Amino acid sequence: MKIRSSKMRVIDSKTVASYYKALVNREADHVGIFYVGVKTTSVFCIATCRARKPKIENVEFYTECKDVLAAGYRPCKICKPTENANEAPEPVLMAMKMVRENPKQKIADWQLRKAGIAPELVRRWFNKHYGMTFHAYQRMYRINNAFKELKDGKKTTETAFEAGYDSLSGFGYTYKKLIGKSPTKSMDNTLILISRFTTPLGPMFVCATDEGICLLEFVERKMLETEFKDLQKRLNATIVTGDNEFVRQAKQQVGEYFEGSRMEFSLPLITPGTVFQNDVWQCLQGIPYGETRSYQQQAEIIDRPKAVRAVASANGNNRIAIVVPCHRVIGKDGSLTGYAGGLERKRWLLDHEKKHLKQENTKG
């Protein structure tokens, strides 16, 4: 068990050593797990800070942002820890809002400047956090909108010119590049919309079709690209940037979960996979908030007591983190076992649920 002072400073030597290693290696799965105060500069950072690393004797680790602030440290200007693990700054949020409100119009730099937004800041943020330019993001949004209109029966010519393209060939080229097929050949495709949002444990991707949520993962999750390819193949779909009612619902409900005000989710889920995998994922959703099960218990519940390894594999293939709570599965001896989001995140999630469940039971 971790031993902490009254201000939640981590003083257990093994934990300090583990956190310091994560700080030096800039391990993304420790974002939100700890905040590190640097005694020599009086600033505090998150795990992924790019600043030069201090010596271990010059740092203090805290588990809560409020506690490191109370200890007299100020936020680092490089990693900006109080902006909640890479939350988009206000100018970027404003630029994204302009795109959403004008889905058929290209937002030019002069329009951003007119709105008091520095185009350079927006470009840097998109390149860093989305791996694309702001203009590429806009193109994807416009093509997403065009795909929906074509699905609804609108003519290609009308859709192309309303989307701001000067020629059908230009529209067709961009459309095929992003969707994978020409407008006339893509009508049997499904569209998967992907959006990025921030949580206390770092940014996540959420993906949704027009029927429900099909992916929810931390952005640095290993094998994420493989998951994207598999999902597109299984659903005969193309992933493009955008959102819909299910994306917005997921962001809201996951936000409420992290606030401690939501213990159950009411999201329609799309989980393409084998019958066995879906049995396992359904079993996961039956684990109550704040409780845990072993892989062996899972196997017994689905009447496959000898399929423990297969159950563990299916858990690892779960694409919808938190909502399909694979973090609630532990080893038979009670130890924490593999979690795609990282064991420290798993520990945090279990502690978070136990704390809020206890508070809820106390109220009752």
N, C-alpha and C positions, 0 to 999 in steps of 0.2 A: 504493500500500500504506500502511496506517495504521502510524505509528511510535509506539511506546508505551515508557514507562519500565519498570523491572523490576517495579513494582507495577501494571502494566497501566493506568496513567493515560494517557488519550488526549492527545497533545501536537501532533498534526498540526493545523495551523491551520484547514484547510478542514473537517476532520471536527468540530473543536470548534465552528465556526460553524454547521455543519449541525445538530449536536446541540442547540446553544443555541436555534436557531430552533424545533426540535421541542419543547423545553422550554417556550418562551414560548407556543407554540400548543397545548400539551397534547396532542400527537399520540399517540394510543393505540397506533399501530403501532410505537412506539419503546419501549414497556414491555418491560423485560428486555434491551433493546439496550444501554442505558447506565444508570449510576447517577451522579447529580450531587451532589458535595459542595459545600456552601456555606461558604466560609471565614469569613464574618462571624458565623455561628451555630454552626458545627461540626456541622451536621446534614446528612444526605443524603436524597435523594428519587428517585422514579421520574418518568418523563416527564409523567405526567398529574396531578402534584401540584397542588392548588388554592391552595397558599400563594402569597403575593406573590413575584413573580419577582425574583431578585437580578440585579445587573449582571453582564455577562459576565466582567469582570475579577475577580469575587468567586466564581467557580465553578471546579470541577475535574471532569472526566468520567472515569469508570472503567467498564470492561466487565464486571467481576465484583463481586458483592456483597461477597465476602470481602476483596477488595482495598481497597474504599472503607472498610470497617470497620478494616482493618489500617492505613489512613492516619490513623485517629483520629477519624473521623466517627461520629456516633450516628444511629439511625433517626429520621426525621421522624415526629412524632405525628399529622400530618394524613394523609399518603399511606401510612404504615406499610410501607415498602419491603421489610422482612424477612418480611412476611406473604405474600410470593410473589405479587405482582400480583393483589390483590383476593381472596385465599383467604378463604373464609368463616371468621369467628372461631369459636372453640370453642362458645360458646352457640348460635350459629345451626346448627352441625353437629349439636348435641344435639337441637335442635328438629326438624330435618329427620329425624333418626333416629326420633324419637317418631312422626312422621307415617308413616314407612315401616313401623314396627312395629305401628301401629294404623290401617290403611288405611280402616276403616269408622267411625272415631270422630273427632269434631271435637275438636281439642286447644284448650282454652280458656286464657285468660290465667292463671287461677288454677292450672292444671296446670303451666304453664311456670314460674310463680313457685315452686311447690312443688318443682320440679326444680332450683331455683336459677338460673333463666333469666329475664332481664329482658325482658318482652314488647316494651317500647319499642325495645330494641336490635334485636330480631328484625324488627319492623315496618320500621324505618329501613333495615335491610340489604336486605330483600326489595324495598322500593320503589326503592331505588337500583340494585340489581344484576339484578333480575328484571322491574322495571317493573310489579309487582303487589303486593298485600298478602299477608301470610302466610296469611290466611284464604282468599283467592282461590286461593292455591297448594294449600291443603288441599282445597278444593272440586274442583279439577282432579284431584287425586290420587284422591279418592273416586269421582268420575265415571269416571275411567280404570279403576278397579277394578270398578265396576258394569258398564261396557261389556264387560269380559272375562267377567264372570259371565253376562251376558245372551247373549253369543256362545256360551257353553258350555251354554246351554239353561235357565238359571235363570229363574224367573218374575219379571216386573217388580215385582209387589207385594212379594214377599219381598226382592228386591234393594234396593228403595227404602227399606223400613223398617230393614233391616240397615245401610244406609248412613247412617242417622241422620235421615232425613226423616220429618216428621210426616204428610205427605200425599203421595198420588201426583201431585197437580197441582204441588206444590212441586218434587218430584223431576223430573217431566217438563219443567218450565220450565227448571230449571238444566241438565238433560241436553241439551235442544235448544239452549240458548244456547251451550254449550261444544262439543258434537259437531256441531251444525248440523242435525240431524234428530231426530225423536222416537225413543224406544227401539225401537218396532216397525218404523220405517222405516230404521234405521241399521245393520241387521245385515249389509248388503252392504258397509259401509264398512270401510276399513282404519284402524287406529289407529297414528299416528306419535307415539312418545314422545320428548320433548325434555328434555335435562338440561344443566346448565351445570357446567363444571369449570375448574380453574385450571392453567395451564402457565407455564413461565418467561417466555414471550413474551406473557402476558396470557390472560384467560379465553376459553374456547371453548364453543360449543354442539355437542352431539352428538345426532343424531336416529336412531331405529331403529324398524323395524317388528318383527313377530314372526319375520321371516325374515332380518334383518340390518341393517347400518348404511346409512343413505341420505343422511346429511349430517354433515359435520364442518367447522366454520368458526370463525374468530375472531369474537367477538361484534359488533365494529364493522365487519365486512366490508360494503363498499358493495353495495347491491342485495340485502341479505339478506332483506328482506321479500318481494321479488319471487321469490327462490328458494323461500321457504316456500310462497307461493301456487302456484307452478309445481309444486312437489313434491306438494302436496295434490291438485292437479288431475290430475296424471299417475298418481297412485296411488289416486285416489278415496278420499282419506284426510282425517283431521282430526288436527291436531297438538295434543297436550295434554302437560302436564308429567308426568314419571314416568320410570321406568327399567325395564330388563329385563336379561337376561343379556348381550345384545349391547352395551348401553350400558356395563355394568360392564366387559366385556372391552375395549372401546375405551378407556375411561379408564385401565385398567391398562396396556395395550400402548402407548398414547401417552405415558404416564408413563415407561415403560421406555425408550422412544425418546429422550425428553429427558434421561434419566439416562445415555444412551450404551450401555445394555446390550441394546438391541434394534435390529436392522438390517432385519428383515423383519416384515411383519404377517400375521396369520392370522385375519382378520376376514371374515365373509361380507358382501358388498357388494351393495346394491340401487342400480342406476344407470339409472333410466328416462331415455331419450333416443333420438336417432336412431341408426341403424346406424353412420353415420359417426362420431358423437360417441363411441359405445362403442368403436369401433376405436381412436380417439385415446386414450381413457382407458385401454384395455387396453395400448396402447403405452407410456403413461406408467408403468404398473406394471412394465414390463420394463426401465426404467432402473435399473441397479444403485445401491445405496447408495453415496454418496460420489462418484458420477460425474454428468456432465451431457451433454445432447444439445441440438442446435439445433432450431428449428422445421423447418428444411429436412431435417435427418436424420430427424425424426419423419415428415414427409411421405413421404420415400423408403421408410421401413420399412413403411408401410401401403400402398405402391404408388400413392401419389397425389402424385408429385413436384412438381406444379404447384399443389397446394392448400395452400401454406404459410400464407396468410392464414386459410383455413378451419380449419386445424390450430390456429393461434393462438387463434381464436375458440372452438373446442371446449375448449382448455385453460382459457380464461377462464370457461367454463361448468361446469367441474369443481366439484362440490359437496362433495367429500371430500378436504379438504386433508391434506397430509402422507402419509396412507395411499396416496392416488393422487397421487404426488409431482410435481405441476406446477411446484414450485419448482426442480426439476432441469433445467428447460428454459431455455436462455439464447439470446442473439442469435448470429447466424452469426459475428460478429466477437469473440465471447467476452464481450460486455457483458451486464450484468443487464438484463432487460426486464420488462415489466409483470407484477405479481403482486398478486392481490386483497388479500392480507394486508399488503402494503407491501414496498417494495424492501429496507428494512433488515432486516425479518424474513427475507426470502429470502436475503440475504447471511449472516445469522446461521445459518440452517438449513444452508446449504452449507458454511460454515466448521465448524459442529458435526459434520457428517457426515465431512468430510475429516479432522478431528482424531481422531475415534474410529476411523475406518477405519485411519488410520496407526498408532494404538495397537494395534489388533487385528493388523495385519500384523507389527508389531514383536514381539508375543507369539508369533506363528507362526514 
